[in-house]
């Protein structure tokens, strides 16, 4: 059985209560996109699903999961996969958008992953430290990073049990030798279900939008043998640089240039040694915790050496 045939069967199962589809016709549409137009399989599947949603007049949240998978949270490796999990709410974060009801970390024996629940789903709130049976979650992928979304079909049942949350964190250390493009004061897409960073005021999915400001650092740590790419989110960036989002916005407004924020961050942090820990997503370690280790080094020389490895 081909991968396309398996994807076609999954799509037919998703729409079984809404459209009269055959596996052959769905597989043909997938095959046309993948083999005729050279569209990646995941994008082809997303395109076909979106077209059937339009045909049925449905929102994505209206789809049920069918025979939902049981997979460890830290082992998720597919986009738009429907899951049932029993998980502990490890941590809750302050939502960055009014459209988000809750955001944080869910954990099970395999480790942790990010979750998002949107206001439109109208779900009961999860409590930090509690354990829940969550049915009809759907996975989401962005630039190799996987998370789960609670939607209006998700059922939430608190359960009286303990979960030993697995430790899937990576710990790396070294001199911060580079702060990459896309760091500093950035804008993200404000649309529901989307946190993409805007490029020239455009989201790759939603087009021209009025973005929402955020802070981040995409950095490179060099330990003398290996380079590690790391991402500091807004909270970690504010802590690392002693610069708040409001201060960064004021700085950019005064200079009429957002790049001054990243320049200021480089001046304050490059060449210093750090130890960071957090989950590994794709090639990046997402920084949950960090500590400063020692005195600065020559960042430019270290970066040249790192690039030669």
C-alpha positions in Angstrom: 0.0 0.0 0.0 1.4 3.4 -1.0 1.8 6.4 1.3 -0.7 8.3 -0.9 -3.2 5.5 -0.6 -2.9 5.6 3.2 -3.3 9.4 3.2 -6.4 9.0 0.9 -7.9 6.4 3.3 -7.4 8.8 6.2 -9.0 11.7 4.4 -12.0 9.6 3.4 -12.4 8.6 7.1 -12.2 12.2 8.2 -15.0 13.2 5.8 -17.1 10.1 6.1 -19.9 11.9 8.0 -20.0 14.9 5.5 -19.1 13.8 2.0 -19.4 10.8 -0.2 -15.8 10.3 -1.2 -14.0 7.3 -2.6 -10.4 6.4 -1.8 -9.5 6.2 -5.5 -10.7 9.7 -6.3 -8.9 11.2 -3.3 -5.7 9.3 -4.1 -5.9 10.6 -7.7 -6.1 14.2 -6.5 -3.1 13.6 -4.2 -1.1 11.8 -6.9 -1.8 14.7 -9.3 -0.4 17.3 -6.9 2.6 15.2 -5.8 3.7 13.6 -9.1 2.5 16.1 -11.6 3.1 19.4 -9.8 5.9 18.2 -7.4 4.0 19.4 -4.3 5.4 17.8 -1.0 3.1 15.1 0.3 2.1 17.0 3.5 1.2 20.2 1.6 -0.7 18.1 -1.0 -2.7 16.5 1.8 -3.4 19.9 3.4 -4.6 21.3 0.1 -6.9 18.4 -0.6 -8.4 18.5 2.9 -8.9 22.3 2.6 -10.7 21.8 -0.7 -13.1 19.2 0.8 -13.7 21.5 3.8 -14.8 24.2 1.4 -17.0 21.7 -0.6 -18.7 20.6 2.6 -19.0 24.1 4.0 -17.1 23.1 7.2 -14.5 24.6 9.5 -11.5 22.4 10.2 -12.6 21.9 13.8 -15.8 20.2 12.6 -13.8 17.1 11.5 -13.7 14.2 13.8 -10.6 12.1 14.2 -12.1 8.7 13.3 -9.8 6.0 14.7 -7.6 8.3 16.7 -3.9 7.4 17.2 -2.3 6.8 20.5 1.2 8.2 20.4 3.5 9.7 23.0 3.5 13.5 23.0 7.2 13.8 22.4 7.0 11.2 19.6 4.6 13.2 17.4 6.0 13.3 13.9 2.9 13.9 11.6 0.9 17.0 10.8 -2.9 16.9 11.1 -3.0 13.6 13.0 -5.9 13.0 15.4 -4.9 11.8 18.8 -6.3 10.7 22.1 -3.9 11.2 25.1 -3.8 11.2 28.8 -1.5 14.0 29.9 -0.5 16.3 32.7 -0.6 20.1 32.3 3.0 20.8 33.0 3.0 24.6 32.5 0.6 27.3 31.4 1.9 30.5 29.6 0.3 33.9 29.1 -1.4 33.9 25.7 0.0 36.4 23.2 -3.3 36.9 21.4 -6.9 37.5 22.4 -7.9 34.6 20.1 -6.0 32.1 22.3 -7.7 30.8 25.4 -4.9 28.8 26.7 -1.3 27.8 25.7 1.3 25.8 27.5 2.9 22.4 27.8 1.3 19.0 28.1 3.4 16.1 29.3 3.2 12.3 29.4 5.8 9.5 29.9 7.5 10.2 26.6 8.0 13.9 27.3 6.3 17.2 26.6 4.8 19.2 23.7 3.1 22.6 23.3 -0.7 22.8 23.2 -3.0 25.6 22.1 -6.7 26.1 22.8 -8.5 28.9 21.0 -11.4 31.0 22.3 -13.7 29.9 19.5 -13.5 26.3 20.7 -15.2 27.3 24.0 -13.6 24.6 26.1 -13.2 24.3 29.8 -9.9 25.6 31.1 -7.1 23.2 32.0 -5.5 23.6 35.4 -1.7 23.5 35.8 -0.6 20.3 37.5 -3.8 18.4 36.7 -4.1 15.2 34.6 -6.7 14.9 31.8 -7.9 12.5 29.3 -8.0 14.5 26.1 -9.8 13.0 23.1 -9.8 14.5 19.5 -6.7 16.5 19.6 -5.1 17.3 16.3 -1.4 17.8 15.6 0.1 20.8 14.0 3.5 21.3 12.4 5.4 24.5 11.6 9.0 24.5 10.3 9.6 21.0 11.8 8.1 21.8 15.2 5.1 19.8 16.3 2.4 20.8 18.7 -1.2 19.8 19.5 -4.4 21.9 19.2 -7.5 21.5 21.2 -10.6 22.2 19.1 -14.3 22.3 19.5 -14.6 18.5 19.1 -12.1 17.9 21.9 -13.4 16.2 25.0 -11.7 16.9 28.3 -12.1 14.6 31.3 -10.0 15.2 34.5 -8.6 11.9 35.8 -7.4 11.0 39.3 -4.0 9.6 38.5 -0.3 10.6 38.5 1.9 10.8 35.5 5.7 10.7 35.6 6.4 13.2 32.8 9.4 12.1 30.7 12.4 14.4 30.4 12.9 15.1 26.7 14.9 18.3 27.3 18.3 18.8 25.7 21.1 20.7 27.5 23.8 22.5 25.5 26.4 25.1 26.3 28.9 27.3 24.6 29.7 30.8 23.5 26.9 32.7 21.8 28.8 33.4 18.5 25.9 34.5 16.3 22.5 36.0 16.4 20.8 35.0 13.2 18.5 36.9 10.8 14.9 36.9 12.1 15.9 37.9 15.6 15.1 40.9 17.7 11.8 42.7 17.3 9.6 40.7 14.9 6.0 40.6 13.8 3.8 37.4 13.8 0.6 36.7 11.9 -2.4 37.4 14.1 -4.7 34.9 12.5 -6.1 32.0 14.5 -4.0 28.9 14.3 -1.0 30.9 13.0 2.2 32.2 14.7 4.2 32.5 11.5 6.8 35.4 11.4 5.9 38.0 8.8 8.3 38.7 5.9 7.8 42.2 4.6 4.4 42.4 6.2 3.2 39.1 4.6 2.4 35.8 6.1 3.2 32.8 3.9 -0.3 31.4 4.4 -2.5 34.5 5.0 -0.9 37.1 2.9 -0.7 40.8 3.9 -1.8 41.2 7.5 -1.4 43.6 10.4 1.2 41.7 12.5 1.6 41.5 16.3 5.0 42.4 17.8 7.1 39.7 19.5 10.7 39.2 20.6 13.0 36.3 19.9 16.6 35.4 19.4 17.7 32.7 17.0 21.3 32.1 18.2 24.3 29.9 17.7 26.2 28.4 20.6 29.7 27.0 20.0 31.3 24.7 22.5 34.6 24.4 20.7 33.6 21.2 18.9 30.0 21.5 17.9 27.6 24.3 17.1 24.1 24.3 18.5 21.2 26.4 17.1 18.9 27.7 19.8 15.8 29.8 20.0 14.9 32.1 22.9 11.2 33.0 23.0 9.9 36.4 24.3 10.2 35.5 28.0 13.7 34.0 27.6 14.8 36.9 25.4 13.6 39.5 27.8 15.4 37.7 30.6 18.6 37.3 28.6 18.8 40.9 27.4 17.0 42.8 30.2 14.9 44.4 27.4 11.1 44.2 27.4 8.9 44.1 24.4 7.7 47.6 25.1 11.2 48.9 25.4 12.1 47.2 22.1 9.2 48.8 20.4 10.1 52.3 21.7 13.7 51.8 20.6 12.6 50.8 17.1 10.1 53.8 16.9 12.8 56.3 18.0 15.2 55.0 15.3 12.4 54.3 12.7 14.2 51.0 12.2 13.5 47.6 13.9 17.0 46.3 13.2 18.4 48.4 16.0 16.8 46.0 18.5 18.8 43.0 17.2 21.9 45.1 17.0 21.5 46.1 20.7 21.0 42.4 21.6 24.2 41.4 19.8 26.2 44.0 21.6 25.0 42.8 25.0 25.2 39.0 24.5 27.6 37.9 21.7 30.7 36.2 23.0 29.3 35.2 26.4 29.0 31.6 27.5 25.6 30.1 28.3 24.2 26.8 29.2 20.6 26.4 27.9 18.1 23.6 28.2 14.8 22.8 26.5 13.1 20.6 24.0 14.7 19.9 20.6 12.5 20.8 17.6 14.1 20.2 14.3 17.6 21.7 14.4 16.8 24.1 17.2 16.8 23.8 21.0 13.9 25.9 22.3 15.2 27.5 25.5 13.2 26.9 28.6 16.1 27.7 31.0 19.5 29.2 30.7 22.4 30.4 32.8 25.4 32.6 32.1 28.7 30.7 32.6 31.8 32.9 32.2 33.5 35.8 30.6 33.1 36.9 26.9 35.2 35.4 24.1 36.0 36.8 20.7 32.6 36.1 19.0 33.8 36.8 15.5 36.8 34.5 15.7 34.7 31.8 17.4 32.0 32.1 14.6 34.7 31.7 11.9 36.0 28.6 13.6 32.5 27.2 14.1 31.7 27.6 10.4 34.9 25.7 9.5 33.9 22.6 11.5 
